[in-house]
Amino acid sequence: MGFGVKHTETSKNMQNGIYLFGIAYSDLLPDLEGTGLEEQMPLILHRVKDIVAVAGTVCLEDFCSEEAQAKLQDLNWVAPRACRHELVLEQIMAHSPLFPARFGTIFSAREKLYRLLEERYPAILSFLEKMRDKEEWSLKGFLDKTAAKEKLFALLVSQNREKLAALAPGKRYFEEQRIKNSLDAELNHWLKERAKKLAADLSGYAADFCERKVLSREVTGKDTDMALNWAFLVPKDRVMDFCECIKKLNTEYNQWGIALEYSGPWPPYSFSASLMPV
């Protein structure tokens, strides 16, 4: 998970807040060009020891007011700002390992940001070191259940060929129906075994791996179900091999109704723990 600041920590008496994009190594990050979340607001680098927080100024009312709730539900308002957030993170990643902040991480005062950087300095530094020369890559698997069940049914019938051949036609029909009725349970078991094998095949290319929430069709926009949603932390010198391995595995998995989609590099949200005190 990334980290964020509860809006209740902000003050309605203050017009502006500090919007945090992410944290990097100070000696690796040059002065960045471009603006913050809003076009008229420049990026600001807040340096503490050998780390630097990349931030900008935002109007608190845009995020921390009753009116803000409507804005944050408006895709036309959120989308360009979310894209700007990601573009700034990409700029940082081009120069340094990154501790990414979630969209909407805001401090009501600069002093609060500096206090966080001081208090959580060892954890930040440890994370940046873990990210050195590594990238987060995403792997999603989408399942065509109809195709998968057809393939699995054919496999189960083949495995029981001799038993089925020895049965009378009527009994054979009922046995095949029993196999069809068991397909949902068999498919779930088969998917778990396939997932274990896939994770084992790819783990040799990664320094870390984690499972993420499986998303609905409404979110993905796909007409097939998401079966897996994983993130891998891949050393930069293994990325090409990692991607080539997925391409080869896709050939095998496609015939079973599974399509593997990989993308990256992404800001390492999946491997960043919360910086905020509990």
FIMAR-155431 format. One line per 10 residues: number of its first residue (from 1); for each residue x, y, z of N, C-alpha, C. Coordinates in Angstrom, 2 decimals. Layout:
<sites>
NUM) X/Y/Z/X/Y/Z/X/Y/Z; ... .
</sites>
This chain:
<sites>
1) 0.83/-1.20/0.00/0.00/0.00/0.00/0.87/1.25/0.00; 0.31/2.32/-0.56/1.01/3.59/-0.48/0.64/4.26/0.82; 0.85/5.56/0.92/0.51/6.24/2.15/-0.24/7.51/1.86; -0.97/8.00/2.82/-1.76/9.20/2.62/-2.02/9.88/3.94; -2.55/11.06/3.88/-2.86/11.83/5.07/-4.37/12.01/5.14; -4.96/11.72/6.27/-6.39/11.92/6.43/-6.71/13.41/6.29; -7.79/13.70/5.62/-8.17/15.10/5.41/-8.52/15.79/6.73; -8.84/15.01/7.75/-9.17/15.63/9.03/-7.97/16.29/9.67; -6.75/16.00/9.16/-5.55/16.62/9.71/-5.31/18.01/9.14; -6.09/18.36/8.13/-5.88/19.66/7.50/-6.72/20.72/8.19 .
11) -6.37/21.94/7.95/-7.07/23.06/8.59/-7.85/23.84/7.55; -9.12/24.05/7.81/-9.95/24.79/6.85/-9.58/26.27/6.82; -8.83/26.70/7.80/-8.43/28.11/7.83/-7.27/28.41/6.88; -6.67/27.36/6.38/-5.52/27.54/5.50/-5.97/27.37/4.06; -5.53/28.25/3.20/-5.91/28.19/1.80/-5.18/27.09/1.05; -3.89/26.95/1.30/-3.07/26.02/0.53/-2.52/24.91/1.40; -2.28/23.78/0.75/-1.66/22.64/1.41/-0.49/22.14/0.59; 0.28/21.24/1.18/1.43/20.63/0.50/1.01/19.28/-0.05; 1.05/19.16/-1.36/0.66/17.92/-2.03/1.92/17.10/-2.32; 1.98/15.90/-1.76/3.17/15.05/-1.90/3.02/14.08/-3.05 .
21) 4.01/14.06/-3.95/4.05/13.09/-5.05/4.83/11.84/-4.64; 6.02/12.04/-4.09/6.84/10.90/-3.72/8.15/11.35/-3.12; 8.94/10.37/-2.70/10.21/10.63/-2.04/11.31/9.85/-2.75; 12.48/10.49/-2.89/13.59/9.89/-3.63/14.90/10.21/-2.92; 16.00/9.70/-3.49/17.34/10.05/-3.00/17.67/11.46/-3.46; 18.09/12.29/-2.53/18.37/13.68/-2.84/19.51/13.84/-3.84; 20.56/13.03/-3.69/21.73/13.21/-4.55/21.50/12.69/-5.97; 20.44/11.90/-6.17/20.17/11.37/-7.51/19.14/12.19/-8.27; 18.40/13.03/-7.55/17.31/13.75/-8.18/17.69/15.19/-8.48; 17.72/15.56/-9.75/18.01/16.96/-10.10/16.77/17.82/-9.88 .
31) 16.90/19.10/-10.10/15.72/19.97/-10.09/14.82/19.55/-11.24; 13.57/19.24/-10.93/12.65/18.73/-11.95/11.94/19.88/-12.66; 11.75/19.69/-13.94/11.01/20.68/-14.72/9.51/20.37/-14.66; 8.72/21.36/-14.97/7.28/21.15/-15.03/6.58/21.68/-13.80; 5.30/21.40/-13.74/4.46/21.92/-12.67/3.97/20.81/-11.76; 3.32/21.23/-10.68/2.72/20.29/-9.76/1.38/19.81/-10.28; 0.44/19.60/-9.36/-0.85/19.07/-9.76/-1.63/20.07/-10.62; -1.45/21.34/-10.32/-2.09/22.39/-11.12/-1.03/23.07/-11.98; -1.41/23.48/-13.19/-0.46/24.02/-14.15/0.27/25.25/-13.65; -0.38/26.06/-12.84/0.25/27.31/-12.39/1.12/27.12/-11.15 .
41) 1.17/25.90/-10.59/1.92/25.65/-9.38/3.18/24.85/-9.67; 4.36/25.37/-9.36/5.61/24.65/-9.66/5.84/23.48/-8.70; 6.69/22.56/-9.13/7.14/21.50/-8.24/8.11/22.08/-7.22; 8.06/21.56/-6.01/8.94/22.03/-4.93/9.65/20.81/-4.34; 10.96/20.92/-4.17/11.74/19.82/-3.59/12.07/20.15/-2.13; 11.63/19.29/-1.23/11.88/19.47/0.20/12.94/18.44/0.60; 14.15/18.90/0.90/15.27/18.00/1.18/15.48/17.86/2.68; 15.61/16.60/3.12/15.94/16.28/4.51/17.04/15.22/4.49; 18.22/15.60/5.00/19.38/14.70/4.97/19.60/14.28/3.51; 19.60/12.96/3.24/19.87/12.54/1.86/18.62/12.02/1.16 .
51) 17.43/12.44/1.60/16.21/12.14/0.86/15.52/13.46/0.49; 14.66/13.39/-0.50/13.96/14.59/-0.96/12.52/14.24/-1.25; 11.62/15.07/-0.75/10.20/14.92/-1.03/9.83/15.84/-2.19; 9.24/15.27/-3.22/8.78/16.05/-4.37/7.32/16.42/-4.13; 7.05/17.71/-4.09/5.72/18.17/-3.71/5.30/19.36/-4.55; 4.11/19.83/-4.28/3.59/21.03/-4.92/2.56/21.65/-4.00; 2.02/22.77/-4.42/1.01/23.45/-3.63/-0.36/23.23/-4.25; -1.35/22.95/-3.40/-2.72/22.79/-3.88/-3.66/23.59/-2.97; -4.81/23.88/-3.49/-5.86/24.53/-2.69/-6.53/23.46/-1.84; -6.51/23.63/-0.54/-7.07/22.62/0.36/-8.56/22.38/0.10 .
61) -9.26/23.42/-0.30/-10.70/23.26/-0.51/-11.01/22.29/-1.65; -10.05/22.08/-2.55/-10.26/21.14/-3.65/-10.27/19.70/-3.17; -9.71/19.47/-1.99/-9.60/18.10/-1.48/-10.25/17.90/-0.12; -10.43/18.97/0.64/-10.81/18.83/2.04/-12.02/19.68/2.39; -13.04/19.64/1.58/-14.26/20.39/1.86/-15.46/19.58/1.39; -16.64/20.03/1.73/-17.83/19.34/1.27/-17.92/19.35/-0.25; -17.52/20.49/-0.84/-17.55/20.58/-2.30/-16.54/19.63/-2.94; -15.46/19.35/-2.20/-14.41/18.48/-2.74/-14.92/17.07/-2.99; -15.86/16.61/-2.19/-16.38/15.25/-2.37/-16.99/15.07/-3.75; -17.67/16.10/-4.23/-18.26/16.03/-5.57/-17.17/16.03/-6.63 .
71) -16.14/16.88/-6.44/-15.04/16.93/-7.40/-14.33/15.58/-7.50; -14.10/14.95/-6.33/-13.35/13.70/-6.31/-14.15/12.54/-6.90; -15.45/12.73/-7.12/-16.28/11.74/-7.79/-16.44/12.05/-9.28; -15.90/13.20/-9.70/-16.03/13.65/-11.09/-14.78/13.24/-11.86; -14.95/12.27/-12.76/-13.80/11.75/-13.51/-13.14/12.83/-14.35; -13.92/13.77/-14.86/-13.35/14.85/-15.68/-12.42/15.75/-14.86; -12.68/15.84/-13.56/-11.81/16.64/-12.69/-10.62/15.80/-12.19; -10.88/14.55/-11.84/-9.83/13.70/-11.24/-8.82/13.22/-12.28; -9.31/12.79/-13.45/-8.45/12.13/-14.43/-7.21/12.94/-14.82; -7.33/14.21/-15.22/-6.11/14.95/-15.62/-5.14/15.13/-14.45 .
81) -5.67/15.26/-13.24/-4.80/15.43/-12.08/-4.13/14.11/-11.71; -4.85/13.00/-11.84/-4.25/11.69/-11.59/-3.16/11.39/-12.61; -3.41/11.79/-13.87/-2.39/11.61/-14.90/-1.16/12.46/-14.60; -1.38/13.68/-14.14/-0.26/14.55/-13.79/0.53/13.96/-12.64; -0.17/13.39/-11.67/0.49/12.72/-10.54/1.43/11.62/-11.05; 0.92/10.79/-11.95/1.72/9.68/-12.47/2.89/10.19/-13.31; 2.70/11.25/-14.06/3.78/11.80/-14.88/4.94/12.31/-14.00; 4.60/12.93/-12.89/5.65/13.40/-11.97/6.40/12.19/-11.40; 5.67/11.14/-11.05/6.33/9.93/-10.53/7.27/9.32/-11.58; 6.85/9.34/-12.84/7.70/8.83/-13.91/8.99/9.65/-14.02 .
91) 8.86/10.98/-13.86/10.05/11.84/-13.87/11.02/11.44/-12.76; 10.48/11.21/-11.58/11.32/10.84/-10.45/12.00/9.49/-10.70; 11.23/8.53/-11.19/11.75/7.18/-11.42/12.86/7.15/-12.46; 12.88/8.14/-13.33/13.94/8.20/-14.34/15.30/8.50/-13.73; 15.30/8.98/-12.48/16.56/9.38/-11.85/16.89/8.60/-10.58; 15.86/8.14/-9.86/16.11/7.62/-8.52/15.08/6.55/-8.17; 15.43/5.65/-7.24/14.39/4.82/-6.62/13.33/5.72/-6.00; 12.11/5.22/-5.93/10.98/6.06/-5.55/10.15/5.43/-4.45; 9.78/6.25/-3.47/8.70/5.89/-2.54/7.49/6.71/-2.97; 6.50/6.08/-3.62/5.39/6.85/-4.20/4.32/7.19/-3.17 .
101) 3.76/8.36/-3.29/2.60/8.75/-2.48/1.34/8.50/-3.30; 0.29/8.12/-2.62/-0.99/7.94/-3.29/-1.55/9.29/-3.74; -2.37/9.23/-4.78/-3.05/10.44/-5.23/-3.86/11.02/-4.08; -3.68/12.32/-3.81/-4.42/12.97/-2.76/-3.72/12.98/-1.41; -2.40/12.75/-1.38/-1.65/12.82/-0.12/-1.29/14.27/0.14; -1.91/14.85/1.15/-1.80/16.29/1.38/-1.48/16.59/2.84; -0.58/17.56/3.04/-0.25/18.05/4.38/-0.73/19.49/4.49; -1.28/19.83/5.65/-1.81/21.18/5.83/-0.71/22.21/6.03; 0.52/21.75/6.37/1.63/22.68/6.58/2.94/22.00/6.23; 3.90/22.78/5.78/5.21/22.25/5.43/5.86/21.57/6.62 .
111) 5.63/22.12/7.82/6.24/21.56/9.03/5.79/20.12/9.27; 4.55/19.81/8.91/4.05/18.45/9.10/4.74/17.48/8.15; 5.01/17.93/6.95/5.74/17.10/6.00/7.15/16.84/6.51; 7.85/17.89/6.96/9.21/17.72/7.46/9.24/16.81/8.70; 8.22/16.92/9.54/8.17/16.07/10.72/8.06/14.59/10.32; 7.23/14.34/9.31/7.10/12.97/8.82/8.42/12.45/8.27; 9.09/13.28/7.46/10.35/12.85/6.86/11.40/12.56/7.93; 11.41/13.34/8.98/12.36/13.12/10.07/12.02/11.86/10.86; 10.75/11.71/11.21/10.34/10.59/12.06/10.44/9.25/11.34; 10.14/9.24/10.07/10.13/7.97/9.32/11.34/7.83/8.40 .
121) 12.35/8.62/8.68/13.54/8.61/7.83/14.14/7.22/7.66; 14.38/6.43/8.73/14.97/5.09/8.53/14.13/4.18/7.64; 12.80/4.23/7.81/11.92/3.39/7.00/11.95/3.81/5.54; 11.95/5.12/5.31/12.02/5.63/3.93/13.32/5.21/3.28; 14.41/5.38/3.98/15.72/5.05/3.43/15.82/3.56/3.13; 15.29/2.73/4.03/15.30/1.29/3.82/14.52/0.90/2.58; 13.36/1.54/2.39/12.55/1.22/1.21/13.25/1.65/-0.07; 13.83/2.84/-0.08/14.53/3.31/-1.28/15.67/2.38/-1.64; 16.36/1.87/-0.63/17.47/0.95/-0.90/16.94/-0.35/-1.50; 15.79/-0.82/-0.98/15.17/-2.03/-1.53/14.79/-1.84/-2.99 .
131) 14.39/-0.63/-3.36/13.95/-0.35/-4.72/15.11/-0.08/-5.69; 16.31/0.01/-5.19/17.44/0.37/-6.06/17.60/-0.65/-7.19; 17.63/-0.13/-8.42/17.81/-0.96/-9.62/16.71/-2.01/-9.78; 15.50/-1.70/-9.31/14.37/-2.62/-9.48/13.15/-1.85/-9.96; 12.21/-2.57/-10.56/10.99/-1.97/-11.08/9.79/-2.84/-10.73; 8.65/-2.20/-10.53/7.42/-2.97/-10.33/6.77/-3.24/-11.68; 6.43/-4.51/-11.89/5.72/-4.94/-13.10/4.43/-5.64/-12.69; 3.40/-5.41/-13.45/2.09/-5.97/-13.17/1.81/-7.16/-14.09; 1.18/-8.19/-13.54/0.73/-9.33/-14.34/-0.71/-9.62/-13.98; -1.57/-9.60/-14.99/-2.99/-9.91/-14.80/-3.35/-11.11/-15.67 .
141) -4.19/-11.97/-15.13/-4.66/-13.13/-15.88/-6.16/-13.07/-16.04; -6.65/-13.20/-17.27/-8.09/-13.16/-17.55/-8.54/-14.53/-18.05; -9.65/-15.00/-17.49/-10.12/-16.36/-17.75/-11.40/-16.38/-18.57; -11.35/-17.09/-19.69/-12.55/-17.41/-20.47/-13.09/-18.71/-19.89; -14.09/-18.63/-19.01/-14.57/-19.81/-18.30/-15.13/-20.87/-19.23; -15.82/-20.44/-20.27/-16.40/-21.41/-21.21/-15.31/-22.23/-21.87; -14.28/-21.56/-22.38/-13.17/-22.27/-23.03/-12.42/-23.15/-22.03; -12.22/-22.65/-20.82/-11.50/-23.40/-19.81/-12.26/-24.65/-19.41; -13.58/-24.53/-19.24/-14.38/-25.70/-18.87/-14.41/-26.74/-19.98; -14.49/-26.29/-21.21/-14.47/-27.24/-22.34/-13.16/-28.01/-22.36 .
151) -12.06/-27.31/-22.18/-10.74/-27.95/-22.18/-10.62/-28.90/-20.99; -11.09/-28.48/-19.83/-11.00/-29.30/-18.64/-11.90/-30.52/-18.74; -13.09/-30.35/-19.31/-14.00/-31.49/-19.50/-13.36/-32.54/-20.41; -12.78/-32.07/-21.50/-12.12/-33.00/-22.42/-10.97/-33.74/-21.71; -10.25/-33.04/-20.86/-9.14/-33.67/-20.12/-9.66/-34.72/-19.16; -10.73/-34.40/-18.41/-11.28/-35.34/-17.44/-11.88/-36.57/-18.13; -12.54/-36.37/-19.26/-13.08/-37.49/-20.02/-11.95/-38.38/-20.52; -10.86/-37.76/-20.99/-9.71/-38.52/-21.46/-9.08/-39.33/-20.33; -9.00/-38.73/-19.15/-8.41/-39.43/-18.00/-9.28/-40.60/-17.54; -10.58/-40.52/-17.81/-11.51/-41.58/-17.41/-12.00/-42.40/-18.60 .
161) -11.21/-42.39/-19.68/-11.64/-43.03/-20.93/-12.00/-44.51/-20.73; -11.11/-45.27/-20.08/-11.34/-46.71/-19.92/-12.56/-46.99/-19.05; -12.70/-46.19/-17.97/-13.86/-46.37/-17.09/-15.15/-46.09/-17.82; -15.16/-45.01/-18.62/-16.36/-44.63/-19.35/-16.69/-45.64/-20.44; -15.66/-46.17/-21.09/-15.88/-47.13/-22.18/-16.49/-48.43/-21.67; -16.24/-48.75/-20.42/-16.75/-50.00/-19.85/-18.20/-49.89/-19.40; -18.74/-48.68/-19.38/-20.11/-48.46/-18.91/-21.12/-48.60/-20.05; -22.32/-48.98/-19.66/-23.41/-49.01/-20.62/-23.72/-47.57/-21.03; -24.30/-47.37/-22.24/-24.56/-46.00/-22.73/-25.28/-45.12/-21.73; -26.31/-45.64/-21.06/-27.05/-44.83/-20.11/-26.20/-44.43/-18.92 .
171) -25.47/-45.37/-18.37/-24.62/-45.06/-17.22/-23.47/-44.13/-17.62; -22.98/-44.33/-18.87/-21.92/-43.44/-19.33/-22.42/-42.01/-19.41; -23.64/-41.84/-19.90/-24.23/-40.50/-20.00/-24.29/-39.83/-18.63; -24.78/-40.56/-17.63/-24.89/-39.99/-16.29/-23.52/-39.71/-15.67; -22.53/-40.54/-16.00/-21.18/-40.29/-15.48/-20.58/-39.03/-16.11; -20.83/-38.84/-17.40/-20.35/-37.62/-18.06/-21.05/-36.38/-17.49; -22.35/-36.53/-17.17/-23.07/-35.42/-16.56/-22.50/-35.11/-15.17; -22.12/-36.16/-14.43/-21.50/-35.95/-13.12/-20.21/-35.17/-13.25; -19.42/-35.51/-14.29/-18.17/-34.79/-14.53/-18.46/-33.33/-14.87; -19.47/-33.08/-15.69/-19.82/-31.69/-16.05/-20.26/-30.90/-14.82 .
181) -21.04/-31.57/-13.96/-21.53/-30.89/-12.76/-20.42/-30.57/-11.76; -19.30/-31.27/-11.89/-18.18/-31.05/-10.97/-17.17/-30.05/-11.53; -17.47/-29.49/-12.70/-16.47/-28.66/-13.38/-16.13/-27.39/-12.62; -17.10/-26.77/-11.95/-16.80/-25.53/-11.21/-15.76/-25.79/-10.12; -15.97/-26.85/-9.35/-15.01/-27.19/-8.30/-13.68/-27.61/-8.89; -13.73/-28.39/-9.94/-12.49/-28.84/-10.60/-11.73/-27.65/-11.18; -12.47/-26.67/-11.73/-11.83/-25.50/-12.33/-11.14/-24.67/-11.25; -11.79/-24.49/-10.10/-11.16/-23.73/-9.01/-9.88/-24.39/-8.55; -9.91/-25.72/-8.40/-8.70/-26.44/-8.00/-7.62/-26.33/-9.06; -8.03/-26.49/-10.31/-7.08/-26.42/-11.43/-6.43/-25.03/-11.51 .
191) -7.24/-23.99/-11.28/-6.70/-22.63/-11.33/-5.67/-22.40/-10.23; -5.94/-22.90/-9.03/-4.99/-22.75/-7.93/-3.67/-23.42/-8.26; -3.74/-24.61/-8.85/-2.51/-25.32/-9.22/-1.76/-24.59/-10.33; -2.49/-24.07/-11.29/-1.86/-23.31/-12.37/-1.21/-22.05/-11.84; -1.88/-21.39/-10.91/-1.34/-20.16/-10.33/-0.04/-20.45/-9.58; 0.00/-21.55/-8.83/1.22/-21.92/-8.11/2.38/-22.14/-9.09; 2.08/-22.84/-10.17/3.13/-23.11/-11.16/3.59/-21.82/-11.84; 2.63/-20.95/-12.16/2.98/-19.69/-12.81/3.85/-18.84/-11.90; 3.48/-18.76/-10.63/4.28/-17.98/-9.67/5.68/-18.55/-9.54; 5.78/-19.89/-9.54/7.10/-20.52/-9.44/7.93/-20.25/-10.69 .
201) 7.29/-20.27/-11.86/8.01/-20.02/-13.11/8.58/-18.60/-13.17; 7.85/-17.64/-12.58/8.25/-16.24/-12.69/9.07/-15.74/-11.50; 9.00/-16.44/-10.38/9.68/-15.95/-9.17/11.19/-15.89/-9.34; 11.73/-16.71/-10.23/13.17/-16.69/-10.45/13.67/-15.40/-11.09; 12.76/-14.63/-11.66/13.14/-13.37/-12.30/12.90/-12.16/-11.39; 12.30/-12.38/-10.22/11.86/-11.27/-9.38/12.51/-11.32/-8.00; 12.65/-10.12/-7.42/13.17/-10.01/-6.06/12.04/-10.09/-5.05; 10.82/-9.83/-5.47/9.67/-9.90/-4.57/8.41/-10.06/-5.42; 7.35/-10.47/-4.78/6.10/-10.77/-5.48/4.95/-10.59/-4.49; 3.82/-10.06/-4.96/2.65/-9.97/-4.09/1.38/-10.08/-4.92 .
211) 0.33/-10.58/-4.28/-0.98/-10.69/-4.92/-1.78/-9.43/-4.63; -2.48/-8.96/-5.62/-3.31/-7.77/-5.47/-4.78/-8.16/-5.63; -5.66/-7.24/-5.32/-7.09/-7.50/-5.38/-7.53/-7.82/-6.81; -8.29/-8.90/-6.95/-8.86/-9.25/-8.26/-10.02/-8.29/-8.54; -10.01/-7.70/-9.74/-10.97/-6.64/-10.08/-12.15/-7.20/-10.88; -13.28/-6.54/-10.78/-14.48/-6.96/-11.49/-14.42/-6.55/-12.96; -15.33/-7.11/-13.75/-15.41/-6.74/-15.16/-15.75/-5.27/-15.34; -16.55/-4.73/-14.40/-16.92/-3.31/-14.48/-15.68/-2.42/-14.40; -14.72/-2.85/-13.63/-13.50/-2.06/-13.46/-12.54/-2.29/-14.63; -12.38/-3.54/-15.05/-11.40/-3.86/-16.10/-11.91/-3.53/-17.50 .
221) -13.25/-3.53/-17.67/-13.80/-3.31/-19.00/-13.67/-4.52/-19.90; -13.32/-5.68/-19.34/-13.15/-6.90/-20.12/-14.45/-7.71/-20.14; -14.56/-8.61/-21.14/-15.71/-9.51/-21.16/-15.36/-10.89/-20.62; -14.17/-11.00/-20.00/-13.76/-12.21/-19.30/-13.38/-11.83/-17.87; -13.41/-12.81/-16.97/-13.14/-12.54/-15.56/-11.65/-12.48/-15.27; -11.27/-11.55/-14.39/-9.90/-11.53/-13.92/-9.70/-12.68/-12.94; -8.69/-13.50/-13.20/-8.41/-14.65/-12.35/-7.24/-14.39/-11.41; -6.33/-13.52/-11.82/-5.20/-13.17/-10.96/-4.75/-11.75/-11.24; -4.19/-11.13/-10.22/-3.69/-9.76/-10.31/-2.46/-9.68/-9.42; -1.29/-9.76/-10.02/-0.04/-9.86/-9.27/0.89/-8.69/-9.59 .
231) 1.78/-8.44/-8.66/2.84/-7.46/-8.88/4.17/-8.12/-8.58; 5.15/-7.85/-9.42/6.50/-8.40/-9.26/7.49/-7.24/-9.15; 8.44/-7.39/-8.27/9.54/-6.44/-8.17/10.72/-7.06/-8.90; 11.02/-6.51/-10.07/11.97/-7.15/-10.99/13.25/-6.32/-11.10; 14.42/-6.94/-10.87/15.67/-6.22/-11.13/15.71/-5.76/-12.59; 16.20/-4.56/-12.81/16.18/-3.99/-14.15/16.91/-4.86/-15.17; 17.96/-5.55/-14.74/18.69/-6.38/-15.69/18.00/-7.72/-15.98; 16.83/-7.98/-15.33/16.07/-9.20/-15.59/14.73/-8.92/-16.24; 14.42/-7.66/-16.49/13.10/-7.30/-17.03/12.85/-7.96/-18.39; 13.83/-7.93/-19.27/13.65/-8.51/-20.60/13.36/-10.01/-20.51 .
241) 14.11/-10.70/-19.65/13.89/-12.14/-19.47/12.52/-12.40/-18.85; 12.13/-11.56/-17.90/10.82/-11.69/-17.25/9.70/-11.58/-18.28; 9.77/-10.58/-19.13/8.75/-10.37/-20.15/8.73/-11.50/-21.18; 9.90/-11.96/-21.57/9.98/-13.07/-22.54/9.39/-14.34/-21.96; 9.60/-14.57/-20.68/9.02/-15.74/-20.02/7.51/-15.69/-20.05; 6.94/-14.52/-19.79/5.48/-14.38/-19.81/4.95/-14.63/-21.22; 5.64/-14.13/-22.23/5.20/-14.35/-23.61/5.15/-15.84/-23.93; 6.15/-16.59/-23.50/6.18/-18.04/-23.75/5.07/-18.74/-22.98; 4.88/-18.35/-21.72/3.82/-18.96/-20.92/2.44/-18.66/-21.49; 2.30/-17.49/-22.11/1.00/-17.11/-22.68/0.57/-18.08/-23.77 .
251) 1.53/-18.56/-24.53/1.21/-19.53/-25.58/0.60/-20.79/-24.99; 1.17/-21.22/-23.87/0.66/-22.41/-23.18/-0.69/-22.15/-22.52; -0.82/-21.01/-21.87/-2.03/-20.74/-21.09/-3.21/-20.35/-21.96; -2.96/-19.76/-23.13/-4.05/-19.35/-24.02/-4.94/-20.52/-24.42; -4.33/-21.67/-24.63/-5.13/-22.83/-25.06/-6.04/-23.35/-23.94; -5.81/-22.86/-22.73/-6.66/-23.22/-21.60/-7.63/-22.07/-21.25; -7.72/-21.08/-22.11/-8.66/-20.00/-21.89/-8.15/-18.90/-20.97; -6.84/-18.89/-20.74/-6.25/-17.87/-19.88/-5.38/-16.94/-20.71; -5.61/-15.64/-20.58/-4.79/-14.64/-21.26/-4.00/-13.87/-20.21; -2.68/-13.85/-20.35/-1.80/-13.14/-19.41/-1.43/-11.79/-20.01 .
261) -1.59/-10.73/-19.21/-1.24/-9.38/-19.65/-0.27/-8.76/-18.65; 0.88/-8.33/-19.15/1.86/-7.71/-18.26/2.08/-6.26/-18.68; 2.47/-5.43/-17.72/2.73/-4.02/-18.00/3.68/-3.46/-16.95; 4.35/-2.38/-17.32/5.28/-1.73/-16.41/6.31/-0.93/-17.20; 7.25/-0.31/-16.49/7.34/-0.29/-15.03/6.34/0.69/-14.41; 5.91/0.37/-13.18/4.98/1.20/-12.44/5.63/1.73/-11.17; 5.14/2.85/-10.64/5.59/3.26/-9.31/5.34/2.10/-8.33; 6.25/1.82/-7.43/6.16/0.60/-6.61/5.15/0.70/-5.47; 3.90/0.99/-5.81/2.85/1.06/-4.79/2.67/-0.28/-4.08; 2.79/-1.37/-4.82/2.48/-2.68/-4.25/3.45/-3.11/-3.16 .
271) 4.61/-2.50/-3.12/5.63/-2.93/-2.16/5.97/-1.85/-1.13; 5.23/-0.74/-1.15/5.50/0.33/-0.20/4.56/0.23/0.99; 5.09/0.19/2.17/4.28/0.16/3.37/3.86/1.58/3.74; 2.85/1.71/4.55/2.38/3.03/4.95/3.42/3.75/5.79; 3.62/5.03/5.46/4.56/5.85/6.25/3.87/6.48/7.44; 2.55/6.55/7.40/1.84/7.27/8.45/1.77/6.44/9.71; 1.99/7.06/10.87/1.86/6.33/12.14/0.46/5.80/12.31; 0.35/4.60/12.90/-0.97/4.00/13.11/-1.72/4.77/14.19 .
</sites>
